[in-house]
């Protein structure tokens, strides 16, 4: 399989805007394009190629890479999201709950802010540890957002959202989202909005309470251009300012390259903001050039190692390429491991080496 431009399945949710149409060349049927599912094997919106076939039916096992084949189903999804209005406050289950109750993967996700209107922001996690009854009371009194964190956002910000974390995208945000391949959402609160018939949208309070994390949320930012890691996805940012850079594949993972802003070239072919490309694991090397910000997604495996220095124990996370991606210290191995896992926003489930 050669390098393929991806054509995302577009969604016209009523909260969506028109930026993905005007500035990112997404082919929508009307004036609204809320989402473009740039990389998706999900039945609710599979990505297509230039010949009209889906990526799912066109990519071979070798194209996807060895790491992908360890999953029963393709584990990753990438979206571009344009929120003209606030999205509902929601939460997603983890794999254990989703498989038992929905026959689906759970959903951990990451948001990269591609662009944002002045004053735009997101709701993410609780300001303090809460009891279940307090959350239910806030839902009933339409005050749920008052006990949630509101983060004003700017272009280039990144937020990692583990399953079980309450969240909502605010109006004015244009977001690159990378997530597990799941379309399971438990809607907790919808601002008491009503349609033209006076009806409110369905809420999923009981299931949400089953999976919700009630502790205080603390944002943690990954170092350098490594945006997020998990068992299900890895995302790096690349910024080019007139130069070119080459990237190698290794047979273990495909790559999905998304141009978030600017324009340039991929192997001397022109690319521009909103374009996404599938790079097969068999391609070996690609060259990117121009003035643009890119996010490169892949599927890596992670392990933990230890080293001692000056009487302190350090735990580090490394990937299946042998690269150390993060390090933290502790008084002993257990403390060092805990600290590095917290810093990386991962759990033992993400350690597969």
N, C-alpha and C positions, 0 to 999 in steps of 0.2 A: 504494500500500500504506500502511496506517495503522501506527501504533506497535503492536507486537505483544509480548505476554508470551511468553517462551520456556519450553518444557518439555523439559528436558535428558534425554537417554538415560542411564539409571542402570545402574551396574555393581555386581555383588555379589561382587567379589574377596574372598577369604577374609581378607585383611589389613585389611579395612575395618571401620569402626565404625557407630554408629547416630546420630551427631550431625546428619547431613544429613536424617535422617528426623524426629528429635525437635524440632530447633530451626530447620530450614530448609525444612520442609514438602515434602521430596522423596518422590515416590510410588514406593516400592520394594516388590517382591513379598514380601520376607522381612524379617528383622531387621537385615540388613546393607545399607548403601549406601556403597560405597567411593568411587565417583565419580559425578558428574553432569556430563555433557557439555553444558554450558550453551549454547554456540554451536558448532555442528558441521555441516559439509557432508560429513563423512567417512562412507563406506559402513558403517563399523563401529559407527556410532552417530549418525545424523542427528538434529538438533534438530527438535522438532515445535511447532506452534502450537495455539491453542485449538480450531481446527476439525479437528484430527487430521492435517492436511497437514504436510509438512516445510517448513521455512524455505527449503530449497534449491529446492523446486518452486514456492514462492509468491513469492519475491523476484525482481523484475525487474532488468534491468541498471541502470536509473535508481535503483532502491531501494538497490542495492549501492554505486553511485558509480563515477566514472571510474577511480579508482585500482585498484579491484578488477578491472576488466576487462583490465588489463594482465597479469594472471596467467591461465595456461591453466586453472587450477583455483582454487577459493576457498582462500586461503593461510593462514587463521587458525583456531585452535581455542581455546576457553575451557572450563576444567573447574573444578569444586569437588571437592576430594579430602580424605577423612577417613581418616587412617591410625591404626588402633587398634594395629597391629603395624608393625615395620620393613618397608619395601619393600626389594626386592632392590637390590643395587648394580648400576648399569647405565650405559650410555653410548649416545648416539644419533649416527648418521652425519650428515655435511653433505649438501647437495643433490647434489653431484657423485657421491659414493659411493652414495647412496641411489638415484639415478636409474639408475646403471649396474648396481646389484646387486639392487635391490628394486622398481624401477619405481614409485618413491614420492618425495615430498619428503623432505628430511632433517628434523632437528628441533633448532632452537634454542628455548629456553623461558625463562620467568621465573616465579618463585614469590613470591607475596605471602602472608605469614602472617596468616591471618584470626583464628586463635586457636591456643593451644598450652598443653598441660599443663605443670606445673612440671617442669623438667629435660628437656623435649623439645628435639630438635635435628635437624639435617640433616648428612649427610656430603656434602662438596662439594670436589672437586679434591684434588690431592696436596700434602702439606706441603713437598715439595722436588722438584727435577727428578729423574726416575728413568729407568732403563733398562728396556726391555721385559722382560728376563729377571727383573728384580727384581719386577715386577708379577705375572708368571706364578708366580714362587716364592711370593709372598704369597697368591695365590689358592689354591694347592695346600696351603699350611700354615694356611689359615683365619685369616690375619693381615692381610688386605687393609685393613680399616678402621683398622688401626694406622698406616698410612702415608698415610691420608686426613685432611683437615681435618674436625673436628667443630665445627659452629657451634651453640651453644645459641641457641634462637630465642624471640622474644617477639612478641606481637601487633603488627602494623604493620611488621615487618621485611620487606625485599625482597631477592631474590637473582636475579641474571641468570646464566643457564646456557647458554653457547654450545655448539653441537654439538661433540662430541669431548671434553666435560668429564665426568669420572666423577662420579656422584652417587647419593644415596639419601635418600628421605624417611624420617625416623625416627618411631617410635611417638609418638602424642600430638599430632601436627601436623594442623591443619585449614588447607588451602591453597587459594588461588585461583591457578590455573595458566593462563597464556596462552602459546601455543606455535604453531609451524607446524602446518599440518594434516597430521599424520603419526601413524601408530601403529606405527612401527618402533622396537623396543627391543632392544638387545643386552645380555642379562643376563650379568654378569661374576661375581657372587658372591651366594649366597643363604643365608649363615650355616650351611651344611650342614643346612638344614631338610629334614625328610622328611614325606611324607604318611602317612596311616594304613596304607598298604601298605609303608612303608619306602622309598619312592622319592623321589629328589631331583628338583627341577625342572631342565629343560634349561638349560645354559649356552651362550653363543655366543662362546667365547673367541677363536677365529680372527678373526671379523669385528670383534670389539671391539678387538683389537690393531691391526687395519688402520686404525681411525678414532680411536683414543684419543690424547689430548694428554698427553704425559708430563712437561710442564713444571710448575713450581710454580704453584699457583693463588693469585691475589690478588683479593680481593673489592673491587669498586668500587660505590659508591652514587651514584645519580643525584641531582641537586639538587632541592630543593623537592618538589612533588607529582608531578613527572614520574618515573614508576617505571621505564620501559624503552622503548627505541626499537629498531626494526630495519626492514628492508625488508618484513617480514611482519606486524608489529603495532606499535602504540603504545599505552601504557597510562598513564593519569593517575589519581591518587587525588583524590577530593573529600570533604571533611569538612564536614558541616553541623551547626550547633549552634543550631537553632531558626530560622535565617534561610532565605531562599530564594535561588536563583541560576539564571540562565538561560544556556543554551548554544545556540549556533547551529551548524547543519550548513551545508555549502557546496556540495553536489553532487558533491564529489570522494570522499567516504567516508561510509558508514553509521557508526553508533555502536552499541555494545553496552554498556548500563548494567547493572551488577551491584551489588546491595545486599549488602555484606559484613557489616554489623551495623546495628542500629537499625531505625527505621521512619520513614516520611514520606509524601510525595506526589510523583508525576510527573504534571505537567499536571493537578493537583488530584485525581488518582486515587490511592488508598492503595497503598503498596508497603511491603514488609518484608524482613527479612534472608533471603537465599537467592533472592530474585527477580531475574531477568534480563530485560531488555527490548531488543528490536531497534528502533532508531531509523533509519528510512530516510533516505538522503542527501537526499531531497526534502522532508523535514519542515520544514526551515528553523530552527525554534527549539523548545526544550523548557524547562520550568521545574521545578526540583527544590526541595523544601522539607522541613523536619523535622529530626530528630536522627538522623543516620545517616552511615556511611562507605560511599562508593561507589567503584567502579573503572569508569572509562569507557574502553573500547577503541575504537580506530579504525585506519584504514589510511592512514598519511601517507607522503609521499615526502620524501627528505632530500637536501640538497646541502651543499657546503662553500664558505665564502668566507674572505677574508683582509683584514686591516687592519694598518696600522703605527702605532705610538704609542710615543714616547720611545725610538726605536731598537730596539724589540722588534717581532717579528712575531706577530700573533694569528690563529689559525684558528678559525672558528666554524661550527657546524652550524646550518643553518636548515631549516625545513620548507616545504611547498608553500603555506602560508598567509603566508609571509614572516616568520615568527617565528623569532628566534634562540633556540635551546634550550640551547646549551652553547658555552663558549669556553675555549681554552687557548693559552698562549704558547710561543714557541720562539726559538732563535737565528736560524733561517731558516724558510722555508715548509715544508720537509720535516719539520723537527723539530716545528713547531707542528701540522702535520697529524697526525703520529704521536701527539702528546700528546692532541689532542682526540678522536681515534678510540679511543684506549685509555680515556680518561675516560668515553666514551659506550658502551663495550662493543660497538662496531660494527666492521665491516670495509669494504673498498672495495665489496663486494657490496651493501651497504646504501645506498650513495650512488647515487641514481637520477635526480637533477636535474643 
